[in-house]
Amino acid sequence: MSQVTLQGKPVEVGGTFLAAGQSAPDFTLTANDLSDKTLADFSGKRKIMNIFPSVDTGVCAKSVRTFNEKAAALDNTAVLCISADLPFAQARFCGAEGIDNVTMLSSFRSSFARDYGVSIDSSGMRGLNARAVVVLDENNRVLHSELVGEIANEPDYEAALAVLG
């Protein structure tokens, strides 16, 4: 269990957040076409996992836009934007924003949030994902992880990208 804040108020986050050097657990998330996507679907690629509460908030939307822009210049890297939003909402957002360099995935019917240590367990946002970034190498070993201390703040994009060289 970790603790972060939302506008200065404490929020409990369930599960154990991943640390550098650990192996990432497998996951099953839902793609925009309602198909299942697993970690194995991105085998052989480096992965930036942009994890956030909802694409329908300003900071979350900005993180997707920022990683979409940065992803265009990355070799052998999949950028996975993961929220508990329904795939329909994610697809609507990407269509309206012209987002096409990231893969949107929904955690709405999975144990992902608990398995990755980002499950918001208290406050009105209970059931959503805390804001975090996890960067994996081609073998799913964690190169960088950041559980953002204040959910209303953006992640450290440069630190996440720096570990990819």
LINZILIN-V915994 format. One record per pair of residues at least 6 apart in sequence whose ideal C-beta (glycine too) atoms are under 8 Angstrom apart, sorted by the first residue. I is the first residue (numbers start at 1). J is the second residue. If there is no record, write none. Layout:
BEGIN
I&J + I&J
END
This chain:
BEGIN
1&12 + 1&13 + 1&14 + 1&15 + 1&121 + 2&12 + 2&13 + 2&17 + 2&117 + 2&130 + 2&147 + 3&10 + 3&11 + 3&12 + 3&13 + 4&10 + 4&11 + 4&13 + 4&130 + 4&131 + 4&147 + 4&148 + 4&149 + 4&150 + 4&151 + 5&11 + 5&149 + 5&150 + 5&151 + 6&123 + 6&125 + 6&150 + 6&151 + 6&152 + 7&150 + 7&152 + 8&150 + 9&123 + 10&122 + 11&120 + 11&122 + 11&123 + 11&125 + 11&130 + 11&151 + 12&120 + 12&121 + 12&122 + 13&117 + 13&118 + 13&119 + 13&120 + 13&121 + 13&130 + 13&147 + 14&113 + 14&114 + 14&117 + 14&119 + 14&120 + 14&121 + 15&113 + 15&114 + 15&115 + 15&116 + 15&117 + 15&118 + 15&119 + 16&117 + 17&116 + 17&117 + 17&118 + 17&132 + 17&145 + 17&147 + 18&24 + 18&116 + 18&117 + 18&134 + 18&142 + 18&145 + 19&142 + 19&145 + 20&142 + 20&143 + 20&144 + 20&145 + 21&141 + 21&142 + 22&141 + 22&142 + 23&139 + 23&140 + 23&141 + 23&142 + 24&39 + 24&116 + 24&134 + 24&136 + 24&140 + 24&141 + 24&142 + 25&39 + 25&115 + 25&116 + 26&38 + 26&39 + 26&40 + 27&38 + 27&39 + 27&110 + 27&112 + 27&115 + 27&116 + 28&36 + 28&37 + 28&38 + 28&110 + 28&112 + 29&36 + 29&37 + 29&38 + 29&82 + 29&105 + 29&106 + 29&107 + 29&110 + 29&112 + 30&36 + 30&37 + 30&87 + 30&105 + 30&106 + 30&107 + 30&108 + 30&109 + 30&110 + 31&37 + 31&87 + 31&103 + 31&104 + 31&105 + 31&106 + 32&87 + 32&88 + 32&90 + 32&91 + 32&94 + 32&104 + 33&87 + 34&87 + 37&103 + 37&105 + 39&47 + 39&140 + 42&78 + 42&80 + 44&76 + 44&138 + 45&76 + 45&77 + 45&78 + 45&138 + 46&74 + 46&76 + 46&77 + 46&78 + 46&135 + 46&136 + 46&137 + 46&138 + 46&143 + 46&164 + 47&77 + 47&78 + 47&79 + 47&80 + 47&134 + 47&135 + 47&136 + 47&140 + 48&67 + 48&71 + 48&74 + 48&77 + 48&78 + 48&79 + 48&80 + 48&133 + 48&134 + 48&135 + 48&160 + 48&161 + 48&164 + 49&80 + 49&82 + 49&116 + 49&132 + 49&133 + 49&134 + 49&135 + 49&136 + 50&63 + 50&64 + 50&67 + 50&79 + 50&80 + 50&81 + 50&82 + 50&102 + 50&133 + 50&155 + 51&82 + 51&83 + 51&116 + 51&118 + 51&129 + 51&130 + 51&131 + 51&132 + 51&133 + 51&134 + 52&59 + 52&60 + 52&63 + 52&64 + 52&81 + 52&82 + 52&83 + 52&129 + 52&131 + 52&132 + 53&60 + 53&83 + 53&84 + 53&120 + 53&125 + 53&128 + 53&129 + 53&130 + 53&131 + 53&151 + 54&60 + 54&83 + 54&84 + 54&85 + 54&128 + 55&61 + 55&64 + 55&81 + 55&83 + 55&85 + 55&89 + 55&90 + 55&93 + 55&104 + 56&85 + 56&89 + 56&93 + 59&131 + 59&152 + 59&153 + 59&154 + 60&83 + 60&131 + 61&93 + 61&97 + 62&154 + 63&81 + 63&131 + 63&154 + 63&155 + 64&81 + 64&93 + 64&94 + 64&97 + 64&99 + 64&102 + 64&104 + 65&97 + 65&99 + 66&154 + 66&157 + 67&79 + 67&81 + 67&102 + 67&157 + 68&79 + 68&97 + 68&99 + 68&100 + 68&101 + 68&102 + 69&101 + 70&79 + 70&157 + 70&161 + 71&77 + 71&79 + 71&101 + 71&102 + 72&101 + 74&161 + 74&164 + 76&138 + 77&164 + 78&103 + 79&101 + 79&102 + 79&103 + 80&102 + 80&103 + 80&105 + 81&90 + 81&102 + 81&103 + 81&104 + 81&105 + 82&105 + 82&106 + 82&107 + 82&112 + 82&129 + 83&90 + 83&106 + 83&107 + 83&128 + 83&129 + 84&106 + 84&107 + 84&108 + 84&113 + 84&127 + 84&128 + 84&129 + 85&93 + 85&106 + 85&108 + 86&106 + 86&108 + 87&104 + 87&106 + 87&108 + 90&104 + 90&105 + 90&106 + 91&104 + 93&99 + 93&104 + 94&100 + 94&104 + 107&113 + 107&129 + 112&118 + 112&129 + 113&119 + 113&120 + 113&128 + 113&129 + 116&132 + 116&134 + 117&147 + 118&129 + 118&130 + 118&132 + 118&147 + 119&127 + 119&129 + 119&130 + 120&126 + 120&127 + 120&128 + 120&129 + 120&130 + 125&151 + 130&147 + 130&148 + 130&151 + 131&147 + 131&148 + 131&151 + 131&153 + 131&155 + 132&145 + 132&146 + 132&147 + 132&148 + 132&155 + 133&144 + 133&145 + 133&146 + 133&148 + 133&155 + 133&156 + 133&157 + 133&160 + 134&142 + 134&144 + 134&145 + 134&146 + 135&142 + 135&143 + 135&144 + 135&145 + 135&160 + 135&163 + 135&164 + 136&142 + 136&143 + 137&143 + 143&163 + 143&164 + 144&159 + 144&160 + 144&162 + 144&163 + 146&155 + 146&156 + 146&159 + 146&160 + 148&154 + 148&155
END
